[in-house]
Amino acid sequence: MTEIDILNRGGVVSGKADLPEIFNQPKVNPHLVHEVVTAYLANQRRGTHSTLSRGEVRGGGKKPWKQKHTGRARSGTSRSPLWRGGSIIFGPKPRSYRQDLPRKKVQAALAQALTSKARAGDVVVAEGPELETAKTKKVAEWLKKISCPPNSLFVVVHGDPKLTLASRNLPDFQVAESRSLHAFHVLNAGKVILTPEAVKTL
């Protein structure tokens, strides 16, 4: 196990914590992490895009001109894909982009993402901000005290409604519960901040 400092709300070292084995994987497999992150992003897509085919475009029932003797190319409908205002050839239709992966792969990718962050020195164990009311200013001040950038990920055991409200105006700051943590969240963050309780649950 790797020992790490615990910071209080003021950014002062108040103790030590042992990082569990999930932060100390012997080998990081970039291909596995890429596969899991790609699947996660694909699963976020709604797939509701849709274009109109030739039979779905409104109008175009009358033949624009007679078949022969006009000197122009023959045409059967003004809603042809070749016409302006017509349909779309092979356009996108609603579909599912879901990619299913074994749970062990997802867990292994999370462990390797946490390991890479720990080796880079981007893992911080700190007590969360004390919020009497949901104020974004308090969260921003807390990040400065513990020397963490705005694009950090704060991992907690249980979500706090006040913390959620106070941090949602920080565009790059994220709060995640330890049970729903994903490799994408970890890799997308500048630093990973964990509460002492969250360290024990990973």
C-alpha positions, -999 to +999 in steps of 0.1 A: +000+000+000+010+036-007+008+062+021-006+096+013-013+128+033-048+137+044-056+174+041-081+192+062-105+219+049-077+245+052-052+225+032-031+215+062-018+179+066-039+164+094-029+127+090-020+098+068-040+073+048-031+041+030-042+039-006-057+005-014-044-019-041-067-004-067-042+025-069-012+003-073-018-019-103+013-036-117+006-028-153-015-002-172-031-014-204-039+016-226-059-005-251-083-017-224-088+018-210-095+031-245-120+004-251-139+011-219-139+049-223-150+046-259-179+023-248-189+048-221-190+077-245-210+056-270-235+047-243-241+084-236-254+090-271-292+092-274-293+081-310-324+102-317-311+117-350-334+113-379-338+125-415-367+122-439-366+096-466-382+100-500-415+086-488-416+108-457-411+142-472-444+162-473-456+171-508-442+161-542-472+140-553-476+157-587-452+150-615-433+183-621-436+180-659-444+155-685-420+127-692-410+135-727-405+164-752-396+191-727-358+190-733-352+185-695-343+154-676-373+133-666-385+138-630-413+121-610-414+142-579-401+175-565-391+157-533-364+137-550-331+136-531-316+155-561-339+184-556-336+213-532-361+206-504-362+170-512-353+139-491-319+127-478-301+098-494-290+072-467-296+098-439-293+089-403-322+072-385-328+066-348-305+038-336-288+026-304-251+031-300-249+009-269-218-012-263-219-038-236-187-047-218-180-073-191-180-057-156-145-070-149-132-050-179-148-018-166-135-024-131-100-031-144-100+001-165-110+021-134-082+005-114-056+013-141-069+049-145-066+055-107-031+039-108-020+063-135-033+093-116-016+081-084+017+077-101+015+111-117+008+126-082-027+137-092-045+120-063-054+140-032-071+129+000-089+158+017-119+166+038-148+181+019-158+218+021-180+228+050-212+242+035-239+258+056-256+271+025-250+261-012-225+287-022-202+282-052-177+307-037-171+283-008-162+254-031-139+276-052-121+288-020-118+252-008-101+241-041-076+269-037-068+260-001-060+223-011-041+235-042-064+217-067-074+231-102-111+238-111-112+208-133-109+184-104-130+153-096-143+151-060-151+115-050-175+111-020-193+081-005-227+097-004-238+127-025-246+160-007-274+181-022-258+213-010-225+203-026-242+195-058-259+229-059-228+248-049-205+231-075-228+230-105-217+266-115-181+254-117-182+241-153-152+218-150-157+205-115-173+171-110-187+153-079-190+115-081-200+088-056-174+061-052-198+033-061-205+049-095-170+061-104-159+054-139-125+054-157-137+083-179-144+105-149-109+098-135-090+104-168-111+135-176-101+153-143-070+173-136-068+159-101-088+133-082-098+144-047-111+117-024-125+120+011-109+097+037-141+077+038-141+073+000-106+059+000-118+030+022-147+021-001-126+018-033 
